[in-house]
């Protein structure tokens, strides 16, 4: 199995999403022969997309990122919630891999995803509780990622979430424990 492991949490050592994404990768490695490509969007950032890059004949960064995506069987994406959405570094990656004619195409029936047959695990870290109640309307993180992945044809998406991690030590530990139990229970 080929795994593309992407991290985007800006707090390198304290990042909940990094911790969870690594736990998921470790779980995957425990069950099968796994080759991993690791892309840390913080320590090795991808610049924000420019018109010049998009219109250039040579698109080396775009091509590299798209090829990593297409070569993977499974993606593990560490995606914390910052200000109700994803980190800008992860958005820069998304802007590169959503390529018309490569990862999706437009048809008379609308857009059609071209990246099929892949599994995605999203390691989601959230300071508050956004999976229920009134705050659920503020979730532009997990919902956005699922929509983007669906747009390019990836529909098999599992979210492992640790919520409430900035609400005190007890809620943090409860959120991490719940997420770790979900990872342990994954049927791979």
N, C-alpha and C positions, 0 to 999 in steps of 0.2 A: 504494500500500500504506500502511495506517495502522499505525504501530508504537507500542506502549505500552512505554516504557523505564523500568524501575524499578530504583533503586539502594538498597541497604540496608547497605553497608559503613560502619562507624563511623569508620574512618580515611580521611578524605576524600582526601588527597593520596597516601597510601601504599597504598590499597586495591587489592588484586589483582582482586577481583570487579568493582570500578568500571572498572579498566583494561580488563579483558576484555569487559565489557558494552559499553563504548564502541567497542571494536574490532569487535564484532559489529554494532552499529548502523552504524558506518562502512562495513562490508562490505555491509550491506543497502542503504545509500544509494548505493553505487557501482554497483549493478545495476538499480535501479528508481527511479521517482519515489516518494519516501517522505515522508509526513507523520508527524512524531514528537510524541508527548505524553510529556514527561519528568516523572517523579515521584521526587523524592529524599526518601526516608523518614527521612533523618537531618536534613537542613537544613530540611525541611518535614514534621515528624513527624505521624503520625496517632495520636491518643491510644488507649490500650487501651480496648476495648469495655466499656461499662457496661450494666447492665440498663435504666437509664433511657433510654439511647440506643436500645437494641434495641426497647424497647416504645413509644417515642415515635411519634406520628403523622407528624411531620416528621422525616425521616432524611436530612438534606441531605448529610452526609459520606458515609454509606453509598451514597446514590443517585449522588453524584458519582463515587465510586470504581467502582461497578458499571457506570455508563455508560461510563467510560474503558475498562474491560475489554471490555464488549460492543462498543464501537465499533472496537476494534483488530482487525486481521487477524493481527498478529504481536506477541508479547510477548517482550521481552528483560529478564530478571530477573537483576540482580547480587545473588548470594546467597552471602556467605561463611559458613563454618562457625565458629560460636562455641560452645564447650562441647558439641560433638557435634551441634548443631542449628542452626537459623536464628536470625538476630537477632530480638529481640522486636519491633522496628519492623516487620519483614516479617510477623511473626505477627499484629500488629494490623491490617495491610492484609488479610491472609487472612481474619481474623475478620469483616471488613466485606463482602468480596466473596462469601463463601459464604452465600448468602441463599436459604432454602427458598422455592420458588415462583418464583424469579427465575433463579438460576444452577444450581439442581438442584431436583428434586422427589422426594417419596417415592411409590412405587407398591407394588402388591401383590408385585412381584418384588424390591423393595428400592429404594434410591436410584437416580435416573437423572439424569445430567448434562444440562444445557440449554445449555451453551456449547460449540458444536461448530464444526468447520472452522477452528480457529485453530492456528497454529504457535507454539511456545514454545522459546526458547533460554535456558538457565540458565547464567550465568557463575559458576562455582563456584570459590571460593578456599579452600584448606585448608592449615593450618600443617604438618600431618603427612600420612601416607599412610593413607587410609581406603578405598581402592577394592579392596584385596586383603588377604589375610592375616587374622590375628586381629582387627585393628582394624576390619575391615569391619563387624563386628557393632555398632560404635559409631556408624555412619552414620545419624543421624536428621535429616540435612540434605537431601541429594539424594533419598533414598528418601521422606521426608516430602513434599517438594515435588511429586514425581511422583504420589504418591497423592492429594494435594489437587487437583492439576490434573485427574487422571483422574476424580475424584469429581464435578467439575463438567462433565465431558465433553471435556476437552482431553487427547488421547492422543498428539499429534504433538509430542514433547518431545525436544530435543537438549541434552545437557549438555556444555559445554566446561569442562574442569577443569584447574586448576593446583594440584598437590599438592606438599607438602614445602617450602612457601615460608618456613617458620620453622625449617628444619633446617640453615641455613647458606646462604652466598651461592651456592655451586655448585648445590645442589638447587633453590634459588629460581629461578635463571636457567634451569635445565633445565625446571622446571615451567612457567614463563612461555613459554619457547620452544616447548614441546610444545603448549600451549594456543593460541598464536598461529598455529602451523602448522595446527592443526585449524580455526581460523577462516578462514585463507586458503583451505583446501581445501573449505569449505562450498559445496555446489552449490545456488545460490539461483535 
